[in-house]
Amino acid sequence: MNSDQRSHFFANRQAARPLHVIIVGAGMAGLTAGLGLQLTGHRVTILEQVPRFQETGAGIQIAPNAARVLDRFGVLADVLKDADMLERISQRRYADDQELGSAPVMPSAGRRYGAPVFVIHRGDLQRILVLAAKRAGCQIKTGQKVMRVDTTGAPRVQTADDTWHHGDLVLGADGIRSAVRGHVAAAQGHSERLTPTGEAAYRMLIPRDKLATHEKLLKLLNQNVAVRWIGPGGHAMGYPIRHHSAYNLVILHPAGPVPPASDGRQGVWTVQRDKAEVVDFCRGWSPLMQELLSCVPDGELTEWMLYTHAPLKHWAKDRAALIGDACHPMLPYTAQGAANAIEDAGALVTALTCTGSVGLALAVYQEARQARCDKMQAGTAAVGTSLHLPDGEEQRRRDDAIRRATAGFEQGLQRNPDLWADRPWQDFMWGVDVMKDMAGGWDDLMARARARHVGPSYCCCCCFVEQREDESACQPRGPLCRQRRRATKAVVAKRALS
């Protein structure tokens, strides 16, 4: 994307009504949203529960749908300095390393979609976003674990030290174990117990010096190729990061029993594992994979448990809304979790430049995002099912489909069961410009949001329908509106006396 595009769609956009936004969570969603909101004239406070930022995690992919948002927020150039471009996706059979299919990535995808595809260490991307958010004026507070959210009246959140943080809008960007999601879901009668998917991911970073004496592995590290080894019950994904100084390897596999969390919450997120576990799972895989696993440093293996949530009908409760994994957690099979979190940020920032009504902005944000995220989640889950077939007739048909899709990739006539390398699905994943589409289609999105969200039980209907710039100026007409305003005034009065 060039600077003319960026200036046309973002540089001159400002908040229709400046707000103090409290963002819970400083991951990809929270930092990107905070940066964009601050740049458009809002005041942003980001609360992060970890005491200090560390370079945890592993490699992530950023596709054009997210890269163009980062570009509009002025950070893509810095991000690309620490990124590695992928030239090709290679799909291989686990047992003999035979290539079943492939798909071109850069530079052809960059030309087609107007923004690059690249991989980067999650810690590097977070560091760049933290610095950019601070430069823009965001206040980032670490060691702030949010325990409670209250949106009766002006929204506020309470942290573990009993401090209340007040604002005009609360964004839950605190991941799949989100405290803000619990508040939003409770209003809808949802149980917020995590649902184990039955799968987990071994994540490893193998330094270059561990591969230096292995000719085939060094060749793998030096190529700008993402390799997918497809096996029974699981698959592996590998690519170089940090300018070929390390090889990022992720192996998806059936999860074992989930140990209890140390803080008493349901399940755990990550567990340190012994290298013997992944070696045992990959027994029978190719000699290349065995050689690669032999180079994994002791103590480097981390297992990430994969969970999901039941979908929410409403993504917001009053002035508390959800973005990223807190809203729609995605499995990693098409590398769109971080990208869609960044899309959410771009959409929400754009919505708040189109209207000063927070309720309207949140409703249109959900209208613009929900169907796409639902489709992405469903497609990604289907990829996992297809990739993990046991050896047999169904697996052979899948492999044949991958071969045919490779032969006709540019035409997109034959669908690839591995949607990450499927041309029509790439168009769906990577071809969206969420900020441009929202700004250009605002009237249609607003009409659809009204039809979906405004009804006899919608307690803010008058503000919503009339698009009031300030809901506090509303003269409520319906009984539900009057009831809510009485309750809100009572709470505000009680707070003033406390």
Phi and psi in degrees as a GROMACS rama.xvg file:
@    title "Ramachandran Plot"
@    xaxis  label "Phi"
@    yaxis  label "Psi"
@TYPE xy
-96.6471  170.356  ASN-2
-66.2294  -27.9349  SER-3
-62.8638  -42.931  ASP-4
-61.3269  -43.5455  GLN-5
-63.2  -46.3825  ARG-6
-67.3779  -33.9043  SER-7
-66.4796  -39.1276  HIS-8
-102.159  -9.26019  PHE-9
-141.035  -41.825  PHE-10
-55.5332  -34.9726  ALA-11
-98.7585  6.49769  ASN-12
-83.6578  135.341  ARG-13
-132.748  158.375  GLN-14
-57.624  131.368  ALA-15
-65.8552  -28.4227  ALA-16
-151.106  105.198  ARG-17
-59.4518  135.629  PRO-18
-125.65  160.318  LEU-19
-96.7827  112.418  HIS-20
-106.45  125.724  VAL-21
-99.4447  120.325  ILE-22
-108.741  126.263  ILE-23
-98.7191  111.134  VAL-24
111.176  129.47  GLY-25
-116.164  49.169  ALA-26
-92.8257  -157.676  GLY-27
-63.0082  -42.5516  MET-28
-66.6192  -50.706  ALA-29
-65.445  -42.9437  GLY-30
-68.8874  -41.0423  LEU-31
-66.2701  -43.7027  THR-32
-62.7871  -43.8462  ALA-33
-60.6811  -43.6378  GLY-34
-60.9614  -49.9398  LEU-35
-63.8839  -40.3713  GLY-36
-66.6561  -42.073  LEU-37
-64.5687  -40.3596  GLN-38
-64.4971  -26.4906  LEU-39
-96.1172  9.30804  THR-40
107.768  0.979579  GLY-41
-83.3727  164.371  HIS-42
-104.96  125.706  ARG-43
-120.86  131.464  VAL-44
-119.428  124.103  THR-45
-109.064  125.103  ILE-46
-107.21  119.479  LEU-47
-120.225  132.753  GLU-48
-75.7855  -26.4077  GLN-49
-71.3781  145.882  VAL-50
-69.4703  -27.4936  PRO-51
-154.841  152.779  ARG-52
-76.2873  134.601  PHE-53
-129.225  159.424  GLN-54
-84.0573  65.4296  GLU-55
-91.359  168.311  THR-56
91.8207  -159.695  GLY-57
-147.238  -157.218  ALA-58
-73.6096  147.884  GLY-59
-133.806  155.517  ILE-60
-101.033  136.616  GLN-61
-116.054  118.172  ILE-62
-98.6754  173.312  ALA-63
-57.0496  -34.217  PRO-64
-61.601  -29.1905  ASN-65
-94.5279  -35.4052  ALA-66
-59.6092  -37.3388  ALA-67
-70.0769  -28.4415  ARG-68
-68.2705  -45.9248  VAL-69
-59.7638  -36.2409  LEU-70
-65.1262  -45.0446  ASP-71
-65.1813  -26.7377  ARG-72
-90.4889  5.77153  PHE-73
81.0314  17.0538  GLY-74
-116.287  -6.55565  VAL-75
-61.0103  -40.5888  LEU-76
-59.6304  -41.8467  ALA-77
-68.3788  -38.8392  ASP-78
-62.8327  -42.6046  VAL-79
-65.1302  -22.7524  LEU-80
-63.9013  -27.4281  LYS-81
-107.57  10.1052  ASP-82
-104.493  164.241  ALA-83
-122.498  128.826  ASP-84
-79.6147  138.198  MET-85
-94.5634  131.261  LEU-86
-94.8123  -25.6479  GLU-87
-158.932  150.129  ARG-88
-105.266  128.768  ILE-89
-117.482  123.879  SER-90
-104.79  121.944  GLN-91
-127.586  153.778  ARG-92
-80.9898  136.905  ARG-93
-62.382  -36.0981  TYR-94
-77.9073  -32.9703  ALA-95
-132.302  6.04584  ASP-96
65.9125  17.4902  ASP-97
-70.1717  133.12  GLN-98
-78.3073  119.961  GLU-99
-84.6257  -34.1366  LEU-100
-169.826  173.883  GLY-101
-157.493  164.377  SER-102
-145.823  136.447  ALA-103
-71.2962  149.439  PRO-104
-120.757  -91.4297  VAL-105
-96.501  145.451  MET-106
-89.8821  -3.2613  PRO-107
-62.3071  -41.7612  SER-108
-65.9133  -35.6238  ALA-109
-62.0536  -40.1416  GLY-110
-69.4644  -40.4558  ARG-111
-68.1115  -41.5846  ARG-112
-105.916  -4.85848  TYR-113
78.747  13.3057  GLY-114
-160.709  158.052  ALA-115
-83.3528  165.147  PRO-116
-112.564  127.692  VAL-117
-151.256  166.341  PHE-118
-119.233  151.281  VAL-119
-156.051  151.691  ILE-120
-68.2636  134.395  HIS-121
-55.7069  -40.0258  ARG-122
-63.1918  -35.7192  GLY-123
-67.388  -43.7071  ASP-124
-64.6615  -42.6567  LEU-125
-61.6689  -43.6984  GLN-126
-58.9812  -44.3797  ARG-127
-64.5522  -41.6191  ILE-128
-68.9069  -37.3344  LEU-129
-61.0615  -47.6356  VAL-130
-62.6096  -42.4148  LEU-131
-65.8199  -41.8455  ALA-132
-63.6692  -41.7341  ALA-133
-65.7308  -41.8799  LYS-134
-60.7592  -36.993  ARG-135
-71.3914  -20.1111  ALA-136
117.834  2.03943  GLY-137
-64.0344  140.834  CYS-138
-95.9979  118.538  GLN-139
-112  120.872  ILE-140
-114.478  120.475  LYS-141
-95.659  167.666  THR-142
67.0558  28.5037  GLY-143
-117.714  90.663  GLN-144
-87.8148  117.814  LYS-145
-79.7617  127.824  VAL-146
-107.374  -27.2089  MET-147
-150.014  143.475  ARG-148
-122.736  134.301  VAL-149
-130.959  119.281  ASP-150
-119.184  19.9174  THR-151
-81.9291  100.511  THR-152
93.2949  -152.735  GLY-153
-63.705  134.105  ALA-154
-67.8531  148.176  PRO-155
-155.079  157.59  ARG-156
-130.637  147.648  VAL-157
-111.306  129.997  GLN-158
-96.6564  172.241  THR-159
-62.3141  -21.021  ALA-160
-88.5474  13.4529  ASP-161
72.0693  12.356  ASP-162
-81.7943  136.524  THR-163
-97.6643  132.497  TRP-164
-111.938  120.795  HIS-165
-103.729  146.091  HIS-166
-158.965  -169.749  GLY-167
-100.673  -19.7885  ASP-168
-154.047  138.001  LEU-169
-113.741  128.51  VAL-170
-111.596  124.588  LEU-171
-89.3672  103.445  GLY-172
-120.331  34.9737  ALA-173
-102.207  29.0434  ASP-174
76.7726  -170.812  GLY-175
-69.0988  -22.8006  ILE-176
-101.638  46.7349  ARG-177
-72.7814  131.331  SER-178
-71.4769  -36.2052  ALA-179
-69.2736  -38.1871  VAL-180
-59.1719  -39.284  ARG-181
-56.9534  -39.9164  GLY-182
-67.1843  -46.6442  HIS-183
-65.2749  -41.9116  VAL-184
-70.2361  -37.4641  ALA-185
-59.8456  -34.7789  ALA-186
-67.0195  -18.1401  ALA-187
-104.857  8.17753  GLN-188
73.241  22.6396  GLY-189
-87.2668  140.163  HIS-190
-82.795  131.939  SER-191
-101.975  28.6926  GLU-192
-70.8863  134.125  ARG-193
-66.2256  145.309  LEU-194
-106.802  112.316  THR-195
-63.9442  137.619  PRO-196
-83.3105  -11.6146  THR-197
85.5115  4.48711  GLY-198
-129.861  159.145  GLU-199
-145.66  168.81  ALA-200
-128.773  124.182  ALA-201
-81.7045  127.887  TYR-202
-119.395  133.08  ARG-203
-140.587  144.406  MET-204
-118.289  121.267  LEU-205
-108.312  113.809  ILE-206
-65.6236  153.816  PRO-207
-57.712  -37.9729  ARG-208
-65.7468  -22.5161  ASP-209
-75.5707  -20.6353  LYS-210
-101.602  -5.63121  LEU-211
-59.8047  -30.9077  ALA-212
-96.9109  7.51932  THR-213
-112.605  103.621  HIS-214
-58.2779  -47.5644  GLU-215
-67.0847  -37.7764  LYS-216
-71.6129  -35.899  LEU-217
-64.6652  -37.6495  LEU-218
-63.0761  -41.2005  LYS-219
-60.9229  -42.8582  LEU-220
-67.395  -35.1744  LEU-221
-81.2158  -11.229  ASN-222
-89.0583  147.959  GLN-223
-91.2413  58.5085  ASN-224
-126.189  133.011  VAL-225
-93.9482  124.135  ALA-226
-108.768  130.557  VAL-227
-113.001  110.764  ARG-228
-92.7591  119.643  TRP-229
-102.989  121.119  ILE-230
-134.645  174.91  GLY-231
-72.7417  125.377  PRO-232
78.2048  -0.403984  GLY-233
179.806  176.011  GLY-234
-151.972  163.117  HIS-235
-117.921  148.642  ALA-236
-132.297  127.522  MET-237
-139.856  146.797  GLY-238
-165.091  158.324  TYR-239
-77.8904  146.49  PRO-240
-136.182  171.65  ILE-241
50.87  52.8837  ARG-242
53.7956  47.5115  HIS-243
66.6895  21.7123  HIS-244
-88.646  -10.1235  SER-245
-153.7  154.636  ALA-246
-109.827  122.872  TYR-247
-89.5011  122.579  ASN-248
-128.783  127.955  LEU-249
-126.035  130.886  VAL-250
-122.999  115.457  ILE-251
-85.1705  137.498  LEU-252
-157.065  164.709  HIS-253
-63.0685  135.745  PRO-254
-80.6249  144.515  ALA-255
-86.4029  -166.069  GLY-256
-58.637  138.152  PRO-257
-89.806  117.914  VAL-258
-69.9521  154.944  PRO-259
-69.0128  152.494  PRO-260
-76.5705  147.33  ALA-261
-68.5536  -23.6315  SER-262
-93.5748  9.69725  ASP-263
84.8083  -4.67648  GLY-264
-78.6708  166.862  ARG-265
-69.6212  124.487  GLN-266
68.3875  179.625  GLY-267
-125.113  163.35  VAL-268
-97.3282  -49.764  TRP-269
-132.767  150.624  THR-270
-140.022  134.838  VAL-271
-75.9615  133.63  GLN-272
-123.869  159.103  ARG-273
-81.2636  140.834  ASP-274
-58.2453  -27.0221  LYS-275
-59.4759  -28.0963  ALA-276
-65.3698  -47.5875  GLU-277
-71.659  -33.377  VAL-278
-62.4047  -40.7147  VAL-279
-66.0897  -42.1463  ASP-280
-62.4833  -37.5898  PHE-281
-91.319  14.2938  CYS-282
-61.8574  129.688  ARG-283
95.3891  -6.24809  GLY-284
-80.2026  175.231  TRP-285
-63.6776  156.993  SER-286
-56.3158  -33.639  PRO-287
-62.103  -43.6231  LEU-288
-66.1076  -40.1143  MET-289
-61.4229  -41.2516  GLN-290
-65.3227  -40.3496  GLU-291
-63.8095  -44.4714  LEU-292
-66.1032  -30.358  LEU-293
-65.2466  -19.5193  SER-294
-92.4536  -4.17255  CYS-295
-66.8188  123.322  VAL-296
-63.3875  145.587  PRO-297
-60.3692  137.696  ASP-298
83.0351  0.580309  GLY-299
-89.5354  -17.2991  GLU-300
-81.434  121.373  LEU-301
-120.247  136.24  THR-302
-106.109  126.104  GLU-303
-104.257  120.692  TRP-304
-76.3919  137.723  MET-305
-103.593  118.81  LEU-306
-118.262  168.925  TYR-307
-143.186  175.448  THR-308
-128.267  154.282  HIS-309
-65.109  141.477  ALA-310
-65.0403  147.598  PRO-311
-95.9433  139.256  LEU-312
-70.3844  -38.4942  LYS-313
-120.483  133.61  HIS-314
-91.2499  -0.164384  TRP-315
-141.494  153.103  ALA-316
-130.903  112.107  LYS-317
55.2001  -117.382  ASP-318
-109.52  37.6503  ARG-319
-125.572  125.984  ALA-320
-132.721  163.652  ALA-321
-115.842  145.373  LEU-322
-140.126  157.511  ILE-323
67.4893  -148.402  GLY-324
-62.652  -24.4893  ASP-325
-62.908  -25.4009  ALA-326
-99.5996  -50.6503  CYS-327
-142.496  76.4953  HIS-328
-59.3014  138.253  PRO-329
-121.103  139.186  MET-330
-70.0779  157.991  LEU-331
-85.6867  10.1141  PRO-332
-73.24  -18.7754  TYR-333
-119.428  12.0795  THR-334
56.1532  44.8499  ALA-335
-119.638  6.32637  GLN-336
-63.0084  -56.3898  GLY-337
-65.6995  -38.775  ALA-338
-62.74  -42.6881  ALA-339
-73.1688  -29.0013  ASN-340
-62.8394  -41.2426  ALA-341
-68.509  -37.6057  ILE-342
-57.6568  -46.649  GLU-343
-53.5158  -46.1712  ASP-344
-59.8678  -46.3263  ALA-345
-61.2648  -40.9877  GLY-346
-66.0232  -44.4971  ALA-347
-67.6817  -41.5472  LEU-348
-59.5919  -44.2497  VAL-349
-63.6769  -42.9813  THR-350
-58.3286  -39.2848  ALA-351
-79.0253  -4.17454  LEU-352
-93.9332  -12.3492  THR-353
-95.3332  -20.6486  CYS-354
-152.435  149.139  THR-355
-90.674  -4.23287  GLY-356
-83.5294  113.598  SER-357
-63.0655  -43.0962  VAL-358
-59.5704  -43.0871  GLY-359
-66.1322  -44.1022  LEU-360
-59.3121  -43.4291  ALA-361
-67.9573  -37.9911  LEU-362
-67.3945  -41.0951  ALA-363
-71.0097  -36.9149  VAL-364
-55.3572  -48.2153  TYR-365
-65.0396  -40.8874  GLN-366
-60.7856  -38.8818  GLU-367
-72.6009  -26.6871  ALA-368
-107.514  -30.2453  ARG-369
-64.3625  -48.8023  GLN-370
-63.1277  -39.7384  ALA-371
-63.728  -45.4566  ARG-372
-66.1563  -38.8746  CYS-373
-60.1918  -44.8612  ASP-374
-65.3993  -39.9802  LYS-375
-64.223  -43.1089  MET-376
-62.2521  -45.8664  GLN-377
-65.4113  -43.4664  ALA-378
-64.0017  -40.6901  GLY-379
-64.5279  -42.5594  THR-380
-62.4684  -38.5418  ALA-381
-64.7174  -35.492  ALA-382
-61.1099  -44.1902  VAL-383
-59.3411  -42.1334  GLY-384
-62.1067  -43.6383  THR-385
-68.707  -42.6941  SER-386
-67.5931  -26.6215  LEU-387
-101.942  19.9935  HIS-388
-61.8152  143.936  LEU-389
-69.6134  156.779  PRO-390
-58.3471  137.221  ASP-391
157.709  -165.608  GLY-392
-63.0157  -43.7576  GLU-393
-63.9102  -38.8339  GLU-394
-63.7211  -40.3279  GLN-395
-66.2693  -37.4765  ARG-396
-65.2276  -39.8315  ARG-397
-60.9727  -46.1956  ARG-398
-62.9955  -38.8254  ASP-399
-63.8454  -38.6777  ASP-400
-65.268  -37.4199  ALA-401
-63.2101  -42.4072  ILE-402
-63.3828  -44.8625  ARG-403
-65.6213  -39.0258  ARG-404
-65.164  -35.5136  ALA-405
-64.2956  -42.6663  THR-406
-63.6042  -32.5979  ALA-407
-115.527  33.8202  GLY-408
-58.7902  -48.6697  PHE-409
-62.374  -33.5761  GLU-410
-80.6834  -25.514  GLN-411
66.3847  24.8637  GLY-412
-81.3486  -29.4185  LEU-413
-108.523  119.677  GLN-414
-73.1142  141.622  ARG-415
-98.3925  123.59  ASN-416
-62.057  -21.9432  PRO-417
-89.2761  92.7493  ASP-418
-62.4582  -21.9005  LEU-419
-59.9769  -29.699  TRP-420
-109.103  18.4975  ALA-421
-97.9301  123.887  ASP-422
-60.6086  -49.81  ARG-423
-61.1602  -36.8945  PRO-424
-71.1354  -34.7835  TRP-425
-61.0608  -40.2222  GLN-426
-57.969  -42.9016  ASP-427
-66.9686  -46.82  PHE-428
-67.7221  -52.3059  MET-429
-97.7527  -16.9924  TRP-430
-85.0653  -6.96521  GLY-431
-79.1796  136.504  VAL-432
-114.643  89.0841  ASP-433
-63.349  -36.5717  VAL-434
-72.3963  -44.7898  MET-435
-63.6534  -43.3978  LYS-436
-64.5981  -38.6907  ASP-437
-69.5502  -44.9999  MET-438
-64.2237  -43.0221  ALA-439
-73.8523  -28.6595  GLY-440
-107.18  23.3152  GLY-441
-56.5861  -46.9402  TRP-442
-61.7974  -42.5499  ASP-443
-66.486  -43.8946  ASP-444
-61.4983  -40.1083  LEU-445
-64.9011  -41.6382  MET-446
-63.7676  -42.1785  ALA-447
-66.951  -38.8689  ARG-448
-64.9697  -40.501  ALA-449
-59.2744  -48.2296  ARG-450
-60.9607  -34.6792  ALA-451
-81.7313  -40.3535  ARG-452
-104.25  -22.2467  HIS-453
-95.2459  125.063  VAL-454
-162.457  -174.547  GLY-455
-63.1108  -20.1983  PRO-456
-100.017  5.27375  SER-457
-86.1035  112.354  TYR-458
-74.9376  -9.23613  CYS-459
-116.587  31.611  CYS-460
-62.8324  -38.1606  CYS-461
-66.5009  -40.3745  CYS-462
-65.2812  -40.5656  CYS-463
-64.9045  -51.4094  PHE-464
-63.5089  -41.5289  VAL-465
-88.77  0.956371  GLU-466
51.6379  48.3105  GLN-467
-64.4798  137.039  ARG-468
-69.7204  -25.7567  GLU-469
-137.733  105.567  ASP-470
-62.1564  -23.5237  GLU-471
-66.0127  -18.9604  SER-472
-85.1894  0.0701082  ALA-473
-63.6727  139.289  CYS-474
-105.327  92.5352  GLN-475
-62.1171  138.646  PRO-476
-112.603  -36.3351  ARG-477
-84.9573  157.085  GLY-478
-62.4064  -35.0429  PRO-479
-67.5635  -39.4411  LEU-480
-62.9385  -44.1173  CYS-481
-63.7329  -41.621  ARG-482
-61.7191  -42.6203  GLN-483
-66.8982  -41.7992  ARG-484
-65.7452  -37.2194  ARG-485
-62.3644  -43.9226  ARG-486
-64.0109  -41.2881  ALA-487
-64.1768  -44.6468  THR-488
-61.4513  -38.792  LYS-489
-64.0698  -41.5614  ALA-490
-66.6201  -43.947  VAL-491
-61.2122  -41.7451  VAL-492
-64.4405  -39.8031  ALA-493
-64.1278  -41.1729  LYS-494
-62.8715  -39.7041  ARG-495
-63.9836  -30.5583  ALA-496
-84.842  -18.3987  LEU-497
